Amino acid sequence: MAAKKDGQPPETELSKDDLEAVRKLKEGYAQIRRELSRVIVGQDKVIDELLISIFARGHCLLVGVPGLAKTLMIHSLADALSLTFNRIQFTPDLMPADITGTEVIQEDPDTHDRRFKFLHGPIFANVILADEINRTPPKTQAALLEAMQEHKVTAGGNRYTLSEPFFVLATQNPIEQEGTYPLPEAQLDRFMFMILVDYPTEDEEFEIVRTTTARFDVQLEKALSGEEIVRLQSIVREVPVADHVIRYAMRLARWSRPTKPEAPQFIRDWVSWGAGPRASQYLILGGKALAVLDGRYYVSCDDVRAVAHPVLRHRIITNFNAEAEGMSPDDLVDRLLAEVPEKTEAVQASE
């Protein structure tokens, strides 16, 4: 496959199985969008970012006010992907065993011997909606984050492997902060994307009200199976990336760090902490997933730019000066995208 667009490495050879997998993912993506549009009005960008994260094997943090159909959206997505789904309502009294499971003593009816048996908690599902994760204590948050990172849980000194694919969607309510335990930056960094769920437009809200106040019973068709999703996640990892695209993603992350000499002045003025190396990794993985969803087997700088906001907005920590001047992390990402060059002079000279 010869290079045709920015970012495509020359002579990328694909097996027939890989080509078929990319084609199937593009078709499955279109079918998923069609199925979700039957129950979800609008929110196209949110759905796209969720799917990118799933196929990049990441997790998402959704931020939005109540009543925006976040639970319905995630449950419908799990149905369309033939995945098991559990919703966990996080509360201040929720303990780690309440989500991971617990050991109970069970007596054998024949021998009357007693032994411990592990009862699986709600974390044992393919898609987990962790509702209002910031309402539960840090110990319970840590149990969830261990499952996210390791795809395993620890209970009673034993380790249990979770079924694949495993995808966590955590929500935060931005308007009720009293009595919450905000996630520290090191834990926020575990989420590939922070997705903003905004209010619908007037036409979308009209359609929501019209549809949901009448008889509403939709059965979604299955677009992909769990085994196919795991295979497609592997295909996404195998997508080649040109060196200059990797360096562009690195510059976006590195220029966000106020202590680095390459950081622009506005970053030094308005940022306390910038994005770490995990941001560079997720920019590339997100770009790979976006490319494959589009039916391409190469990544361009445009793909990296398309995922920059959800990757960087929770990794750029603004200071008091930024808040005083009304500068949000998204505003700073906009400026980074405008100022960071796609290629350095050294790269251009070598081409």
N, C-alpha and C positions, 0 to 999 in steps of 0.2 A: 504494500500500500504506500504509494509515494506521498510525500508531503504536499498538502494543498493549502493549508491555512496556518495562521500563526499558532505556534505551540506544538504542531504535529511533528514528531521525530521522523526522519527519513526511513523508508523501507521498514515499516512496522508490519510484520507478518502475523496474521491471525490464523488459528486453526479453524476448521469448519465448525467445531463445537462452540468455540468462542464467538464466531460470527453469528451463529444461531442464538447463542445466549444474549448477545447485545440486541439482536432483532426482537427476541422474545421480551426482553426487559422494556424496550421502547413500546411495544404493543401492549404489554401489561400496564405500563404507566398510563397510556391513553385510556385503557379500560378502567383503571382505578379512578382516574379523574372523572370519567363518565358516571361510574357508579356513585361516587361521593357527591356529585352534583345533584343526584336524586334526593339526597337528604340534607346536604349542607348548601346553604345559599351564600355565594361569595367565598371569601377567605382563600382565594386561589393561591396567593403567595404563601400563606401559612401551610397549605397542603403540600405545595412544592417543596418547601423547606423541610417538612416532616419526612417526605419520601427520600429526599437527598440524604438526610441523616440516617434513615433506616438502612439504605443501601451502602452507606459508608461505615456502617456498624458503630454509629454514635448514639448519644442520648441527647434529649432536648429539655430545655427549661422554658415553659410557656408563661408569659406575663400578660395578664389582662384582667379586666374587671369581671365580676360574676355575670352570668347570663349570656355569654357569648358562644355557647354550644361547644365548649372545649371537650367536655366529656363525651357528648354525642359524636363529635368529630373523630376522637381517638377510638371509640368503640366501633364506629362505622369503618374506620381504616383497618382495624383488626379483623373485622368480618370480611372485608374485601380481600384481605390477604390470607384468609383461612388460618388465622392465628388465635390462640387462646388469649383472653383478656381478663384482667382483674383491676379493679379500682380500689385504692387504699386511701381512706380519708385520714389524713394526719392530724392528730390532736395532741394537746400538751401531755396527756397521760398515756400516749402510745409507747410501748416498750419494744426493744428489738425483737423479742420472741413473737410479738404480735404480727410481725411481717415475715420473719424468716421461718417460723415454726417452732415447735417445742417437743421435748421428749416426755412421753407418758409411760407409766408402768402398766404392762399388759400381762394378763395371766392366761397361760395356755389351758384351754378347757379340758384337755386330756391328761396332761402331766401335772397341771397346777403349778408349773414353774412360772416364775415371774421374770420378765425382762423388759428392757426399755425399747420403746418403739417411737420413731421420729414421725411426727405428724407435720406434713408440709404446710407452710404458711402461704399467704396470698402472693408472695414474691415468685412462687413457682408457676409462672405463666409466661407466654411469649411477649405480651405487651402489658406493661404496668403503668397505670395512671396514678402517680403519687400526688394526690390532691392537697395543695397548700403545704408543701414540704417544710416551709419555714414556721409552721405552727407546732412542730414536734421538737423535743430536746435533741441536743447534739449527738447523744449516744445512739438514738434511733436513726438519725440522719446518717451516721457513720455506718450503720449496718446496711442501709440501702446503698450507700456509695461503694462499700466493699463489693456488693453484688454487681453493681454497675461496672466496676473496674475489672474484677476477677471472673465474673460470670459464675461465681460460687458463693455459698453462704456457709458460715461456721455456726454450729449449734451443738452444745454438749460435748465440745472438744472434737467433733467430727466435721468434715468438709463435704458439702453436697453440691453437685454440679447442676446448674440450671439448664433447661432445655434451650436449644438454639432454633431460631434466632431469639435474642433477648434484647428488649428495647424499653427504656424507661422514659416516660414523659412526666416531668414534675411541673406543677403549677405553683405560681406565687400570686397572691392577691396584692396589687400595688396600693390599695387604698385603706387597708386595715392593718396597721403595723403594731398596734398595742398587743402585748402578750405574745410576740413572735420571737423566733430565734433565727435571725438572718443568717444565711449561708456565708461562711467566710470565703475570702477570695480563692483559697486553695481548693475548696470544695466546688465553688462555681466553675473553676477551671476544668473540672471533670466532665462538664456538659459540653458537647460539641457545639451546639447552637443555643442561643437565647432568642426565642421567637416572640415577637410582639403581636398579640391578638387585639386588633383595633375594633372600634365600633363599625357596624355595617353602614353602607350608604343609605340614603333615603329609599331608593328603589329596592335595595336588598332587604331593608327592614320591612317594607310593605309586603314583599314576597314571603318573608319569614312569618309575619303575623297572619297573612292570608292562609298559608299552608298549615301552620301548626295549630290553628284554631278550628280546623275542619278535621274530618277523619283522615288519619295519616298513618299508613302501615306499608312500609316499603321493605321488600326482601332483596338484599344485595346479592349479586352474583359474585362468585369467587374468581378473582383475577389471577392470583399466583398461590402456590402452596408454600409451606414453611421450608421444605427441602429446596424448592426452586429459589427462594429468597437467599438461603445460605449459599447456594451455588453462585448467584448473581453478586452477592457480597464479595465472594472470592474473585470474580471477574473484575469488579471495580478496583480491587487492590492491584490487579495485574496491568491496569492501563498505564502505558508509558507516558512520561512527562519530560519535556525538554528542559535542559539545565536552566535556561534563562527564565522559564516559568517558575521553577523552584526558587530561584534567586529573587524573583519579583515577590513571591509570597513571603519569603524571609524578610525582604526590605519592609513590607507593610507591617510586619510584627516588630522588627528591630527599630524602625523609626518611631514606634509608639512608646519607646522606653526613654524617659526624660534624662536618665543619667548617661546615655550613650552619646558620643560626639556627633553622630550623624542625625540625631533627633532635631527636627525643625524647631524654631523658636516657640511656635504656638503649643507644641507638646511640652516644652520646658515650662511654659507659663501656666498650663492648665491641667497637667497630668501628674498624679502622685506615683502611680505604678502603671507600667505598660504591659503588653501581652508577652507571655513567655514562649518557649519553643513549641509547646503543644498547639499554640495558635497557628504556627507555620504548618505543622502536620495536618491540622484540620482544614486549613485553607486548600491544601493540595488534595486531601481526601474528598472534601466537598466538591472541588472542581472536577475530580475524576467521576464522582457519582453523577454530577450534573451533565457531564459530557456523555456518559453512557445512556442516561435517560433521554438525551437528545439524539441517540443513535450514532454517536461518534466514539472512536477509540483513541482519542488523543485529547489533551487538555490545553486550553489557551489561557492567556492572561484575562480574557473576558470572563471565563469560567471562575477564575479566582476572584475577580471583582464582584461577581454576582453573589458570592457567599461571604464577602468580607464583613458585612454588617452583622449577620447573626453569629459569626465566629468571634468578632472583635468587641462587640458592644458590652459584653460582661467581663471582658478582660482588660479594658482600659478604665482605670480608676481615676476619676477627676478629683481635683482639689477644690478648696473653698473659692479660689479665684474664678474657676470655671462656673461654679454654681452661682456666684454673684453676677456673672455676666451672661447667665442663661445658656451656657454651652453644655450640651449633652454629649455622651460618648458617641452617639450617631453623628452629631455635627463634626466631631473630630475625625471620625472615620471618613466622612465626606471629604474633609480637607486632605487627609492622607491619600485618598484615592486620586485627588486632583494634583498632588505634588510629587508622589513617588513615581519615578520613571519606570517604564517597563523594562528598559535595558540600560545598562551603564555603558560608559564609553568603552570600557575594556571588552565587554561582550560585543558591542557593535564593531569594534576594530577586528575582532577575531572571526567575524562572519564574512 
